[in-house]
Amino acid sequence: MAAKPQGPRQLLTTLKLIINAAAAKPAPPVGPALGQAGLNIMGFCKEFNAKTANYKEGIPLRVFVKVYNDKTYDWQLKSPPSTWLIKKAVGLERAADRPGHEIAGAISLKHLYEIAVLKQKDDPQLSLQALCKSLLHTCRSMGVRVVARPEEA
């Protein structure tokens, strides 16, 4: 019997996960998400942990896993979430409970610009101005005041 000709592999789904650097385990959220897609969980965990071993411990990283019909996958590592970066820059554990009514902290435009430069590596077609504007609105929704100079923060 002749082997069936294999066509190009087709993308089945894209999984979006947030995993701490060098801390991928087969436990939730990684295990169930990859298991439902029929992927090798331990293989992914070892590969992810090896690639993120030089990151500081506890940094949440966004991971996009593309699952194909032949049970293979490609994954892409992205920068930490904007809210995490803003909280670290301000020195907060949590954002404000009532944004708009209370201020949890303050951040300077210089720090927002540096976060935007980091985030632009994930999506190069976005302008720094658009990213800064988006980060400004994220700060507003977190109850973080944006000031012009670092001294005022």
Secondary structure, DSSP 8 states (H G I E B T S, - for coil): ----------EEEEEEEEEETT---SSTTHHHHHHHTT--HHHHHHHHHHHTTTS-TT-EEEEEEEEETTS-EEEEEE---HHHHHHHHHT-SS--SSBTTB--EEEEHHHHHHHHHHHHTT-TTS-HHHHHHHHHHHHHHHTEEEESSGGG-
